[in-house]
Amino acid sequence: MRRHELSDEEWRIIDPLLPRNSRGVARVDDRRVINGILWRFRTGSSWRDVPERYGPRTTL
């Protein structure tokens, strides 16, 4: 686990709250996306500066 990312315990709390039966485009890795969003808000940087490991900024 990296700084600014969800711990396994935090993820266990959030995971059941996410939608499971979505239509349309297949869902990407929810944990990666949420970690990217959290990274952006916790660091205060712009969306363009979010590291590539979290996926494209248009997905976040």
Secondary structure in CASP SS format (residue, H / E / C, confidence):
PFRMAT SS
TARGET T0000
AUTHOR 0000-0000-0000
METHOD secondary structure of the structure
MODEL  1
M C 1.00
R C 1.00
R C 1.00
H C 1.00
E C 1.00
L C 1.00
S C 1.00
D H 1.00
E H 1.00
E H 1.00
W H 1.00
R H 1.00
I H 1.00
I H 1.00
D H 1.00
P H 1.00
L H 1.00
L C 1.00
P C 1.00
R C 1.00
N C 1.00
S C 1.00
R C 1.00
G C 1.00
V C 1.00
A C 1.00
R C 1.00
V C 1.00
D C 1.00
D H 1.00
R H 1.00
R H 1.00
V H 1.00
I H 1.00
N H 1.00
G H 1.00
I H 1.00
L H 1.00
W H 1.00
R H 1.00
F H 1.00
R H 1.00
T H 1.00
G C 1.00
S C 1.00
S C 1.00
W H 1.00
R H 1.00
D H 1.00
V C 1.00
P C 1.00
E H 1.00
R H 1.00
Y H 1.00
G C 1.00
P C 1.00
R C 1.00
T C 1.00
T C 1.00
L C 1.00
END
